[in-house]
Amino acid sequence: MFTPLTVAVGVAALALAAWCGYAAYRDQPTKDWHFIGMASVTVLALVQLVVGVVALAGGGEPDEGTVVFVSYLLGCAAAIPAVAFLSLAERTRWGSATVAAGAFVLAVLQVRLHDVWSGTGA
């Protein structure tokens, strides 16, 4: 897999988590700027999905199995859009907290995705 892209997605997800967590701390719902940030992180995750599928098609093989790897790729691509829709339904500070939690989960998924590909996990 492409490690710099995995790091970029993880760092962007952590930045989004901090930003939305700060908004929740200040008792603010998600705003248009937050959705632009969510879109940016989602685009990175979609690029990662394409790179992962191309790596599989090119003969690469994850150490923990193709099904697990593709499942993590799809979960990473769907994490932020899912919490974005939830934050639209909850227009209070808890919408921002939901996005912060989802972005943190995406950062954790990046670590696990790297482990699945390189075989360094338990």
PyMOL CGO cylinders between C-alpha atoms (Angstrom):
from pymol import cmd
from pymol.cgo import CYLINDER

trace = [
    CYLINDER, 0.00, 0.00, 0.00, 1.00, 3.61, -0.25, 0.3, 1, 1, 1, 1, 1, 1,
    CYLINDER, 1.00, 3.61, -0.25, 2.14, 4.58, 3.26, 0.3, 1, 1, 1, 1, 1, 1,
    CYLINDER, 2.14, 4.58, 3.26, 2.30, 8.38, 2.75, 0.3, 1, 1, 1, 1, 1, 1,
    CYLINDER, 2.30, 8.38, 2.75, -1.36, 8.36, 1.70, 0.3, 1, 1, 1, 1, 1, 1,
    CYLINDER, -1.36, 8.36, 1.70, -2.30, 6.34, 4.79, 0.3, 1, 1, 1, 1, 1, 1,
    CYLINDER, -2.30, 6.34, 4.79, -0.46, 8.83, 6.99, 0.3, 1, 1, 1, 1, 1, 1,
    CYLINDER, -0.46, 8.83, 6.99, -2.11, 11.76, 5.19, 0.3, 1, 1, 1, 1, 1, 1,
    CYLINDER, -2.11, 11.76, 5.19, -5.59, 10.31, 5.73, 0.3, 1, 1, 1, 1, 1, 1,
    CYLINDER, -5.59, 10.31, 5.73, -4.82, 9.62, 9.39, 0.3, 1, 1, 1, 1, 1, 1,
    CYLINDER, -4.82, 9.62, 9.39, -3.44, 13.10, 10.05, 0.3, 1, 1, 1, 1, 1, 1,
    CYLINDER, -3.44, 13.10, 10.05, -6.34, 14.76, 8.21, 0.3, 1, 1, 1, 1, 1, 1,
    CYLINDER, -6.34, 14.76, 8.21, -8.81, 12.66, 10.20, 0.3, 1, 1, 1, 1, 1, 1,
    CYLINDER, -8.81, 12.66, 10.20, -7.16, 13.63, 13.49, 0.3, 1, 1, 1, 1, 1, 1,
    CYLINDER, -7.16, 13.63, 13.49, -7.22, 17.31, 12.48, 0.3, 1, 1, 1, 1, 1, 1,
    CYLINDER, -7.22, 17.31, 12.48, -10.93, 17.01, 11.67, 0.3, 1, 1, 1, 1, 1, 1,
    CYLINDER, -10.93, 17.01, 11.67, -11.54, 15.26, 14.99, 0.3, 1, 1, 1, 1, 1, 1,
    CYLINDER, -11.54, 15.26, 14.99, -9.78, 18.05, 16.89, 0.3, 1, 1, 1, 1, 1, 1,
    CYLINDER, -9.78, 18.05, 16.89, -11.63, 20.75, 14.96, 0.3, 1, 1, 1, 1, 1, 1,
    CYLINDER, -11.63, 20.75, 14.96, -15.07, 19.24, 15.47, 0.3, 1, 1, 1, 1, 1, 1,
    CYLINDER, -15.07, 19.24, 15.47, -14.23, 18.33, 19.05, 0.3, 1, 1, 1, 1, 1, 1,
    CYLINDER, -14.23, 18.33, 19.05, -13.40, 21.97, 19.70, 0.3, 1, 1, 1, 1, 1, 1,
    CYLINDER, -13.40, 21.97, 19.70, -16.72, 22.98, 18.13, 0.3, 1, 1, 1, 1, 1, 1,
    CYLINDER, -16.72, 22.98, 18.13, -18.53, 20.52, 20.43, 0.3, 1, 1, 1, 1, 1, 1,
    CYLINDER, -18.53, 20.52, 20.43, -16.62, 21.94, 23.40, 0.3, 1, 1, 1, 1, 1, 1,
    CYLINDER, -16.62, 21.94, 23.40, -17.82, 25.42, 22.42, 0.3, 1, 1, 1, 1, 1, 1,
    CYLINDER, -17.82, 25.42, 22.42, -21.42, 24.11, 22.17, 0.3, 1, 1, 1, 1, 1, 1,
    CYLINDER, -21.42, 24.11, 22.17, -21.61, 24.60, 18.40, 0.3, 1, 1, 1, 1, 1, 1,
    CYLINDER, -21.61, 24.60, 18.40, -23.16, 22.35, 15.74, 0.3, 1, 1, 1, 1, 1, 1,
    CYLINDER, -23.16, 22.35, 15.74, -21.32, 21.42, 12.57, 0.3, 1, 1, 1, 1, 1, 1,
    CYLINDER, -21.32, 21.42, 12.57, -21.18, 24.31, 10.13, 0.3, 1, 1, 1, 1, 1, 1,
    CYLINDER, -21.18, 24.31, 10.13, -20.46, 24.60, 6.41, 0.3, 1, 1, 1, 1, 1, 1,
    CYLINDER, -20.46, 24.60, 6.41, -16.71, 24.83, 7.04, 0.3, 1, 1, 1, 1, 1, 1,
    CYLINDER, -16.71, 24.83, 7.04, -16.83, 21.55, 8.90, 0.3, 1, 1, 1, 1, 1, 1,
    CYLINDER, -16.83, 21.55, 8.90, -18.56, 19.91, 5.95, 0.3, 1, 1, 1, 1, 1, 1,
    CYLINDER, -18.56, 19.91, 5.95, -15.82, 21.18, 3.64, 0.3, 1, 1, 1, 1, 1, 1,
    CYLINDER, -15.82, 21.18, 3.64, -13.29, 19.55, 5.96, 0.3, 1, 1, 1, 1, 1, 1,
    CYLINDER, -13.29, 19.55, 5.96, -15.32, 16.33, 5.98, 0.3, 1, 1, 1, 1, 1, 1,
    CYLINDER, -15.32, 16.33, 5.98, -15.43, 16.38, 2.18, 0.3, 1, 1, 1, 1, 1, 1,
    CYLINDER, -15.43, 16.38, 2.18, -11.66, 16.81, 2.01, 0.3, 1, 1, 1, 1, 1, 1,
    CYLINDER, -11.66, 16.81, 2.01, -11.03, 13.87, 4.32, 0.3, 1, 1, 1, 1, 1, 1,
    CYLINDER, -11.03, 13.87, 4.32, -13.57, 11.79, 2.38, 0.3, 1, 1, 1, 1, 1, 1,
    CYLINDER, -13.57, 11.79, 2.38, -11.79, 12.55, -0.90, 0.3, 1, 1, 1, 1, 1, 1,
    CYLINDER, -11.79, 12.55, -0.90, -8.52, 11.34, 0.63, 0.3, 1, 1, 1, 1, 1, 1,
    CYLINDER, -8.52, 11.34, 0.63, -10.23, 8.16, 1.83, 0.3, 1, 1, 1, 1, 1, 1,
    CYLINDER, -10.23, 8.16, 1.83, -11.71, 7.57, -1.64, 0.3, 1, 1, 1, 1, 1, 1,
    CYLINDER, -11.71, 7.57, -1.64, -8.28, 8.06, -3.22, 0.3, 1, 1, 1, 1, 1, 1,
    CYLINDER, -8.28, 8.06, -3.22, -6.98, 5.51, -0.73, 0.3, 1, 1, 1, 1, 1, 1,
    CYLINDER, -6.98, 5.51, -0.73, -9.75, 3.11, -1.78, 0.3, 1, 1, 1, 1, 1, 1,
    CYLINDER, -9.75, 3.11, -1.78, -8.74, 3.46, -5.44, 0.3, 1, 1, 1, 1, 1, 1,
    CYLINDER, -8.74, 3.46, -5.44, -5.04, 3.04, -4.64, 0.3, 1, 1, 1, 1, 1, 1,
    CYLINDER, -5.04, 3.04, -4.64, -5.82, -0.06, -2.56, 0.3, 1, 1, 1, 1, 1, 1,
    CYLINDER, -5.82, -0.06, -2.56, -7.92, -1.65, -5.31, 0.3, 1, 1, 1, 1, 1, 1,
    CYLINDER, -7.92, -1.65, -5.31, -5.24, -0.86, -7.89, 0.3, 1, 1, 1, 1, 1, 1,
    CYLINDER, -5.24, -0.86, -7.89, -2.62, -2.44, -5.61, 0.3, 1, 1, 1, 1, 1, 1,
    CYLINDER, -2.62, -2.44, -5.61, -4.75, -5.57, -5.37, 0.3, 1, 1, 1, 1, 1, 1,
    CYLINDER, -4.75, -5.57, -5.37, -5.31, -5.64, -9.12, 0.3, 1, 1, 1, 1, 1, 1,
    CYLINDER, -5.31, -5.64, -9.12, -1.58, -5.21, -9.68, 0.3, 1, 1, 1, 1, 1, 1,
    CYLINDER, -1.58, -5.21, -9.68, -0.84, -8.43, -7.85, 0.3, 1, 1, 1, 1, 1, 1,
    CYLINDER, -0.84, -8.43, -7.85, -0.34, -7.12, -4.34, 0.3, 1, 1, 1, 1, 1, 1,
    CYLINDER, -0.34, -7.12, -4.34, -1.64, -9.30, -1.58, 0.3, 1, 1, 1, 1, 1, 1,
    CYLINDER, -1.64, -9.30, -1.58, -2.41, -8.20, 1.96, 0.3, 1, 1, 1, 1, 1, 1,
    CYLINDER, -2.41, -8.20, 1.96, -0.98, -10.38, 4.68, 0.3, 1, 1, 1, 1, 1, 1,
    CYLINDER, -0.98, -10.38, 4.68, -4.30, -10.82, 6.49, 0.3, 1, 1, 1, 1, 1, 1,
    CYLINDER, -4.30, -10.82, 6.49, -6.50, -11.55, 3.48, 0.3, 1, 1, 1, 1, 1, 1,
    CYLINDER, -6.50, -11.55, 3.48, -8.11, -9.68, 0.65, 0.3, 1, 1, 1, 1, 1, 1,
    CYLINDER, -8.11, -9.68, 0.65, -11.63, -9.68, 2.12, 0.3, 1, 1, 1, 1, 1, 1,
    CYLINDER, -11.63, -9.68, 2.12, -10.45, -8.11, 5.37, 0.3, 1, 1, 1, 1, 1, 1,
    CYLINDER, -10.45, -8.11, 5.37, -8.40, -5.52, 3.48, 0.3, 1, 1, 1, 1, 1, 1,
    CYLINDER, -8.40, -5.52, 3.48, -11.24, -4.52, 1.16, 0.3, 1, 1, 1, 1, 1, 1,
    CYLINDER, -11.24, -4.52, 1.16, -13.62, -4.37, 4.14, 0.3, 1, 1, 1, 1, 1, 1,
    CYLINDER, -13.62, -4.37, 4.14, -11.31, -1.93, 5.92, 0.3, 1, 1, 1, 1, 1, 1,
    CYLINDER, -11.31, -1.93, 5.92, -10.96, 0.14, 2.74, 0.3, 1, 1, 1, 1, 1, 1,
    CYLINDER, -10.96, 0.14, 2.74, -14.74, 0.37, 2.37, 0.3, 1, 1, 1, 1, 1, 1,
    CYLINDER, -14.74, 0.37, 2.37, -15.16, 1.18, 6.07, 0.3, 1, 1, 1, 1, 1, 1,
    CYLINDER, -15.16, 1.18, 6.07, -12.61, 3.97, 5.80, 0.3, 1, 1, 1, 1, 1, 1,
    CYLINDER, -12.61, 3.97, 5.80, -14.35, 5.43, 2.77, 0.3, 1, 1, 1, 1, 1, 1,
    CYLINDER, -14.35, 5.43, 2.77, -17.77, 5.31, 4.48, 0.3, 1, 1, 1, 1, 1, 1,
    CYLINDER, -17.77, 5.31, 4.48, -16.83, 6.53, 7.98, 0.3, 1, 1, 1, 1, 1, 1,
    CYLINDER, -16.83, 6.53, 7.98, -16.93, 10.28, 7.44, 0.3, 1, 1, 1, 1, 1, 1,
    CYLINDER, -16.93, 10.28, 7.44, -19.98, 10.39, 5.12, 0.3, 1, 1, 1, 1, 1, 1,
    CYLINDER, -19.98, 10.39, 5.12, -21.91, 8.35, 7.71, 0.3, 1, 1, 1, 1, 1, 1,
    CYLINDER, -21.91, 8.35, 7.71, -21.15, 10.74, 10.57, 0.3, 1, 1, 1, 1, 1, 1,
    CYLINDER, -21.15, 10.74, 10.57, -21.76, 13.72, 8.28, 0.3, 1, 1, 1, 1, 1, 1,
    CYLINDER, -21.76, 13.72, 8.28, -25.34, 12.57, 7.74, 0.3, 1, 1, 1, 1, 1, 1,
    CYLINDER, -25.34, 12.57, 7.74, -25.75, 11.94, 11.45, 0.3, 1, 1, 1, 1, 1, 1,
    CYLINDER, -25.75, 11.94, 11.45, -24.50, 15.44, 12.23, 0.3, 1, 1, 1, 1, 1, 1,
    CYLINDER, -24.50, 15.44, 12.23, -27.07, 16.87, 9.82, 0.3, 1, 1, 1, 1, 1, 1,
    CYLINDER, -27.07, 16.87, 9.82, -29.80, 15.11, 11.77, 0.3, 1, 1, 1, 1, 1, 1,
    CYLINDER, -29.80, 15.11, 11.77, -28.43, 16.33, 15.12, 0.3, 1, 1, 1, 1, 1, 1,
    CYLINDER, -28.43, 16.33, 15.12, -27.96, 20.07, 14.81, 0.3, 1, 1, 1, 1, 1, 1,
    CYLINDER, -27.96, 20.07, 14.81, -26.55, 20.56, 18.30, 0.3, 1, 1, 1, 1, 1, 1,
    CYLINDER, -26.55, 20.56, 18.30, -23.12, 20.20, 19.85, 0.3, 1, 1, 1, 1, 1, 1,
    CYLINDER, -23.12, 20.20, 19.85, -23.64, 16.44, 19.72, 0.3, 1, 1, 1, 1, 1, 1,
    CYLINDER, -23.64, 16.44, 19.72, -23.50, 16.53, 15.93, 0.3, 1, 1, 1, 1, 1, 1,
    CYLINDER, -23.50, 16.53, 15.93, -20.02, 17.99, 16.18, 0.3, 1, 1, 1, 1, 1, 1,
    CYLINDER, -20.02, 17.99, 16.18, -19.09, 15.42, 18.81, 0.3, 1, 1, 1, 1, 1, 1,
    CYLINDER, -19.09, 15.42, 18.81, -20.31, 12.64, 16.52, 0.3, 1, 1, 1, 1, 1, 1,
    CYLINDER, -20.31, 12.64, 16.52, -18.10, 13.87, 13.68, 0.3, 1, 1, 1, 1, 1, 1,
    CYLINDER, -18.10, 13.87, 13.68, -15.15, 14.14, 16.05, 0.3, 1, 1, 1, 1, 1, 1,
    CYLINDER, -15.15, 14.14, 16.05, -15.66, 10.55, 17.19, 0.3, 1, 1, 1, 1, 1, 1,
    CYLINDER, -15.66, 10.55, 17.19, -16.07, 9.29, 13.62, 0.3, 1, 1, 1, 1, 1, 1,
    CYLINDER, -16.07, 9.29, 13.62, -12.93, 11.08, 12.47, 0.3, 1, 1, 1, 1, 1, 1,
    CYLINDER, -12.93, 11.08, 12.47, -10.99, 9.59, 15.37, 0.3, 1, 1, 1, 1, 1, 1,
    CYLINDER, -10.99, 9.59, 15.37, -12.29, 6.14, 14.39, 0.3, 1, 1, 1, 1, 1, 1,
    CYLINDER, -12.29, 6.14, 14.39, -11.06, 6.77, 10.83, 0.3, 1, 1, 1, 1, 1, 1,
    CYLINDER, -11.06, 6.77, 10.83, -7.57, 7.57, 12.17, 0.3, 1, 1, 1, 1, 1, 1,
    CYLINDER, -7.57, 7.57, 12.17, -7.57, 4.31, 14.13, 0.3, 1, 1, 1, 1, 1, 1,
    CYLINDER, -7.57, 4.31, 14.13, -8.76, 2.43, 11.03, 0.3, 1, 1, 1, 1, 1, 1,
    CYLINDER, -8.76, 2.43, 11.03, -5.74, 3.80, 9.17, 0.3, 1, 1, 1, 1, 1, 1,
    CYLINDER, -5.74, 3.80, 9.17, -3.39, 2.14, 11.63, 0.3, 1, 1, 1, 1, 1, 1,
    CYLINDER, -3.39, 2.14, 11.63, -5.27, -1.13, 11.33, 0.3, 1, 1, 1, 1, 1, 1,
    CYLINDER, -5.27, -1.13, 11.33, -5.39, -0.88, 7.52, 0.3, 1, 1, 1, 1, 1, 1,
    CYLINDER, -5.39, -0.88, 7.52, -1.61, -0.51, 7.45, 0.3, 1, 1, 1, 1, 1, 1,
    CYLINDER, -1.61, -0.51, 7.45, -1.29, -3.54, 9.75, 0.3, 1, 1, 1, 1, 1, 1,
    CYLINDER, -1.29, -3.54, 9.75, -3.57, -5.63, 7.53, 0.3, 1, 1, 1, 1, 1, 1,
    CYLINDER, -3.57, -5.63, 7.53, -1.54, -4.80, 4.44, 0.3, 1, 1, 1, 1, 1, 1,
    CYLINDER, -1.54, -4.80, 4.44, 1.95, -5.18, 5.88, 0.3, 1, 1, 1, 1, 1, 1,
    CYLINDER, 1.95, -5.18, 5.88, 1.29, -7.94, 8.38, 0.3, 1, 1, 1, 1, 1, 1,
    CYLINDER, 1.29, -7.94, 8.38, 2.62, -6.10, 11.42, 0.3, 1, 1, 1, 1, 1, 1,
    CYLINDER, 2.62, -6.10, 11.42, -0.60, -6.54, 13.41, 0.3, 1, 1, 1, 1, 1, 1,
    CYLINDER, -0.60, -6.54, 13.41, -1.25, -9.11, 16.10, 0.3, 1, 1, 1, 1, 1, 1,
]
cmd.load_cgo(trace, "trace")
